[in-house]
Amino acid sequence: MTPDEGEQRLQLRTALPEDVRALTELISRSARLLSRGYYTEAETESAIRYVFGVDSALVADRTYFVVESGGLIVGCGGWSRRRTLYGGDQRPVGPQEMLNPARDAARIRAFFVAPEASRRGVGRRLFDECVRAAAEAGFQWVELIATLPGVPFYAALGCDAVEDVTDTLPDGVALRFVRMRRQLSAPRNA
């Protein structure tokens, strides 16, 4: 199969409330396998418990997407007009108030890819859709909190590291992230 054939088999759609169960399983599996070498097992399990999960506000806002292949969800990710930076329903970080596109950056949120679908264009497809939708909504920047395994992915998509972030979770585990940004109004690689 050529890369073009593989990309054509990926179907992107808006996430639905009935997808939450499958997304929860995908997020846990993705975190456990794709975080190896970046986070310890204890860090990963704590992150699954307190950080990595579905944010139902994104689903309700219709800004959370899934990619399917062969009828199975192989990736999820979204963007938000809300101030919340990261975290699922179990512990959102930041208020739910709306952002102002004239002065705030849209949030890129909750990207997870099935381990068997990694490096096949799933994440890029999700990111491209999020950037397109955020720009269409009037935002000129996107901002995100990247997991350590996500930093190279977002950097390859033109996001710049802004600062290192450490979140001490309720069980005392310190989880490291990187805040990243990308301008939407100017062409990349200029």
C-alpha positions as CSV (number, residue, x, y, z in Angstrom):
1,M,0.0,0.0,0.0
2,T,1.3,3.4,-0.9
3,P,1.1,6.3,1.5
4,D,-1.6,7.9,-0.6
5,E,-3.7,4.8,-0.5
6,G,-3.3,4.6,3.3
7,E,-4.3,8.3,3.7
8,Q,-7.4,7.7,1.5
9,R,-8.6,4.9,3.9
10,L,-8.5,7.2,6.9
11,Q,-11.9,8.6,7.5
12,L,-12.2,11.8,9.7
13,R,-15.4,12.7,11.4
14,T,-16.7,14.7,14.4
15,A,-16.6,12.7,17.6
16,L,-20.0,11.7,19.1
17,P,-21.1,11.1,22.7
18,E,-21.5,7.4,21.9
19,D,-17.7,7.3,21.0
20,V,-16.6,8.1,24.5
21,R,-16.2,4.5,25.7
22,A,-14.1,3.6,22.6
23,L,-12.1,6.8,23.0
24,T,-11.4,6.1,26.7
25,E,-10.0,2.7,25.8
26,L,-7.9,4.1,22.9
27,I,-6.5,6.9,25.1
28,S,-5.3,4.5,27.8
29,R,-3.8,2.0,25.3
30,S,-2.1,4.8,23.3
31,A,-0.7,6.4,26.5
32,R,0.6,3.1,27.9
33,L,2.4,2.0,24.7
34,L,3.5,5.3,23.1
35,S,4.7,6.9,26.3
36,R,7.3,4.2,26.9
37,G,10.8,5.7,27.1
38,Y,9.4,9.2,27.8
39,Y,7.5,8.6,31.1
40,T,7.8,6.0,33.7
41,E,5.0,3.4,34.2
42,A,4.0,5.3,37.4
43,E,3.8,8.6,35.5
44,T,1.8,7.1,32.7
45,E,-0.7,5.4,35.0
46,S,-1.1,8.6,37.0
47,A,-1.6,10.6,33.8
48,I,-4.3,8.2,32.7
49,R,-6.1,8.5,36.0
50,Y,-5.8,12.3,36.3
51,V,-5.1,13.9,32.9
52,F,-5.5,11.7,29.8
53,G,-9.1,11.3,29.0
54,V,-12.1,12.6,27.0
55,D,-13.2,16.2,27.6
56,S,-16.9,16.0,27.0
57,A,-17.0,19.8,26.4
58,L,-15.0,19.3,23.2
59,V,-17.4,16.6,22.1
60,A,-20.4,18.9,22.9
61,D,-18.7,21.8,21.1
62,R,-18.2,19.6,18.0
63,T,-14.5,20.4,18.0
64,Y,-13.3,16.9,18.8
65,F,-12.6,14.5,15.9
66,V,-11.9,10.9,15.3
67,V,-10.1,9.1,12.5
68,E,-11.4,5.7,11.6
69,S,-9.8,3.0,9.5
70,G,-11.7,-0.1,8.6
71,G,-14.6,1.1,10.9
72,L,-12.3,1.3,14.0
73,I,-11.3,4.5,15.7
74,V,-7.5,4.8,15.3
75,G,-7.0,8.4,16.5
76,C,-8.7,11.3,18.2
77,G,-7.9,14.9,18.8
78,G,-9.5,18.3,18.8
79,W,-9.3,22.0,19.2
80,S,-11.1,24.4,21.5
81,R,-12.5,27.9,21.9
82,R,-12.3,27.4,25.6
83,R,-9.5,28.5,28.0
84,T,-9.0,24.9,29.3
85,L,-5.4,23.9,28.3
86,Y,-5.5,20.1,28.9
87,G,-7.1,17.3,30.8
88,G,-10.2,15.2,30.5
89,D,-13.4,15.3,32.4
90,Q,-11.7,13.8,35.4
91,R,-9.5,16.9,35.9
92,P,-9.6,19.7,33.3
93,V,-6.8,22.3,33.8
94,G,-8.0,25.8,33.2
95,P,-11.5,27.4,33.2
96,Q,-14.2,26.6,30.6
97,E,-14.7,30.3,29.7
98,M,-14.6,31.1,26.0
99,L,-11.5,32.5,24.3
100,N,-11.4,35.7,22.2
101,P,-10.0,34.9,18.7
102,A,-8.7,38.5,18.4
103,R,-6.3,38.1,21.4
104,D,-6.2,34.5,22.5
105,A,-4.8,31.3,20.9
106,A,-7.2,28.4,20.2
107,R,-6.3,25.3,22.1
108,I,-5.1,22.0,20.5
109,R,-6.4,19.3,22.8
110,A,-6.3,15.6,23.6
111,F,-4.5,14.0,20.6
112,F,-4.1,10.2,20.9
113,V,-3.3,7.6,18.2
114,A,-3.7,3.8,18.4
115,P,-0.2,2.3,18.6
116,E,-0.8,0.2,15.5
117,A,-1.7,3.3,13.5
118,S,1.2,5.6,14.6
119,R,3.3,7.2,11.9
120,R,0.6,6.6,9.3
121,G,-0.8,10.2,9.0
122,V,-3.5,9.9,11.6
123,G,-2.2,12.7,13.9
124,R,-1.4,14.9,11.0
125,R,-4.9,14.5,9.6
126,L,-6.4,15.5,12.9
127,F,-4.0,18.4,13.4
128,D,-4.7,19.8,9.9
129,E,-8.4,19.7,10.5
130,C,-8.0,21.4,13.9
131,V,-5.8,24.2,12.4
132,R,-8.2,24.7,9.5
133,A,-11.2,24.9,11.8
134,A,-9.5,27.2,14.3
135,A,-8.4,29.6,11.5
136,E,-11.9,29.5,10.1
137,A,-13.2,30.6,13.5
138,G,-10.9,33.6,13.4
139,F,-8.0,32.4,15.5
140,Q,-4.5,33.4,14.5
141,W,-2.6,31.1,16.8
142,V,-2.9,27.7,18.3
143,E,-1.5,26.7,21.7
144,L,-1.1,23.3,23.3
145,I,0.4,21.4,26.1
146,A,2.4,18.6,24.5
147,T,3.3,15.3,26.2
148,L,7.0,14.4,25.9
149,P,6.3,11.9,23.2
150,G,4.2,14.5,21.4
151,V,6.9,17.2,21.3
152,P,8.7,15.9,18.1
153,F,5.3,15.5,16.3
154,Y,4.1,19.0,17.0
155,A,7.6,20.5,16.2
156,A,7.4,18.8,12.8
157,L,4.1,20.5,12.3
158,G,5.6,23.9,12.9
159,C,4.9,24.4,16.6
160,D,7.5,26.1,18.7
161,A,8.3,25.2,22.3
162,V,7.4,28.1,24.6
163,E,8.1,26.6,28.1
164,D,8.5,23.4,30.1
165,V,5.6,22.7,32.4
166,T,5.4,20.3,35.3
167,D,2.0,19.4,36.7
168,T,2.0,17.7,40.1
169,L,-1.0,15.4,40.1
170,P,-3.2,14.7,43.1
171,D,-1.2,11.5,43.9
172,G,2.0,13.5,44.1
173,V,3.4,12.4,40.7
174,A,5.1,15.2,38.8
175,L,4.3,15.0,35.1
176,R,6.4,16.9,32.6
177,F,4.9,18.6,29.5
178,V,5.9,21.3,27.0
179,R,3.8,24.3,26.1
180,M,3.9,24.9,22.4
181,R,2.5,27.5,19.9
182,R,2.0,28.0,16.2
183,Q,0.9,31.0,14.3
184,L,-1.8,30.3,11.8
185,S,-1.9,33.5,9.8
186,A,1.7,33.4,8.5
187,P,2.8,30.6,6.1
188,R,5.2,28.0,7.7
189,N,8.6,27.3,6.3
190,A,8.8,30.8,4.7
